[in-house]
């Protein structure tokens, strides 16, 4: 059983982590949005989710042979954060 890890910075605020275990390949895409204040965090989280879809990170990784792609959208302000996860593929 082999396990390889690889991470790529797709943009200044997007990170993709690749995990391969035997013939199974999985990817996790993180999209970060810094909020200017607490009131805009929900809006910024929605923008992060939208960007994962709009940039096609999920589709591109699935087309590259990854079986599962997990999208993690994160909006944060100081020590507070909102997180939303999405699963694509299998």
ABEGO torsion letter per residue (X at the ends): XBBBBBBBBABAABBBBBBBBEABBBBBBBBBBBBABAAAAAAAAAAAAAAAAAAGAAAAAAAAGBABBBBBBBBBBEABBBBBBBBBEX
